Amino acid sequence: MQTDHQTTHDALEDPRNRDILIYVNGELKPRDEAKVSVYDSGFLLGDGMWEGLRLYDGVWAFFDEHMDRFFDSCKAVSLDVGLDRAGIFEALEMTRRANGMQTDVHCRLMLTRGVKVRPFQHPSLSRSGPTLVIILEHSKPVDRMAGPGIQLATVPQVRGLPMSQDPKYNSHSKLNCVIACLQAEQAGADEALMLDPHGFVNTTNACNFFIVRRGEVWTSTGDYCMNGVTRGKVIELCRRDGIPVFEKNFSLYETYGAEEAFLTGTFGAQTPVASIDGKPVGDGSRPVTRRIRELYKAEVAAYVAARR
Ligand SMILES: Cc1ncc(COP(=O)(O)O)c(C=O)c1O
């Protein structure tokens, strides 16, 4: 489906991505030959976990934080990774070296419960070990700070309660988020702003959400949303820099009146929001978002310099 919509994951076209090598269970396959079985638990049920990481100057940014989330998620659903953190690191590096990649690279690391003996739900039918796939793409995100930003629409689809499918799982099944995104698209926006079960503003379908009001930075309590690595970094950086930051409940009323709003995620770092439900956000000057973006860039640079 061809649309004019922007997404938070728009990257500049890079023809080198046609010829990448993809890691599939220890082997490197050309893109067109990289395949998993139709009996795979990920394909049949969305039964798997994934992480999005970025490579800056040969360094996997915030690797430990990503692995904390990944291993916690896998443990919680009894998904045996089959490798320790060092093993995952080596698999990333093997894929990186094979592709001759150094910087401006995005990684999607995916682990499923593996191939099933029959096409049904029971986890015991997955008997041959997990499926691990690593896709690395050359990826330079479109600079949204230079443009008007993303348009959000509030949607009927809400974030779930932790006792149904905890939104903290970065699971292959993202149907809740996909439905929200479709609703936003059908309302003429780029992406969805999702509420929590009590009606407070929570997060977007693919990123975490922040507003700036009267010089303060607000984000949700952290319940019902992905425990984003970038979200955590932004909160930490605000605290370190003396920018007042609060994790709290707030409603659309306060959101519509914000001077700035931005999204966070590994891919786009901080993405400014132009409008919410057709209402423009602030005057577009975004001084706090700009400051946080600078702090984040410096944090990534310091992280990379310490590990090179
Ligand atoms: C629903 C959702 N929210 C937020 C994020 C951002 O998380 P991070 O900052 O760790 O990339 C993601 C990324 O996977 C996500 O899927």
The ligand as a Gaussian input file, in Angstrom:
#p B3LYP/6-31G(d) Opt

LIG

0 1
 C        5.938000       0.037000      21.332000
 C        7.327000       0.574000      21.464000
 N        7.540000       1.660000      22.219000
 C        8.770000       2.185000      22.350000
 C        9.873000       1.615000      21.735000
 C       11.218000       2.289000      21.876000
 O       12.111000       1.554000      22.653000
 P       13.680000       1.824000      22.541000
 O       13.929000       3.208000      22.990000
 O       14.271000       0.804000      23.461000
 O       14.055000       1.608000      21.123000
 C        9.698000       0.471000      20.964000
 C       10.867000      -0.155000      20.332000
 O       10.967000      -1.343000      20.175000
 C        8.405000      -0.067000      20.822000
 O        8.179000      -1.177000      20.089000

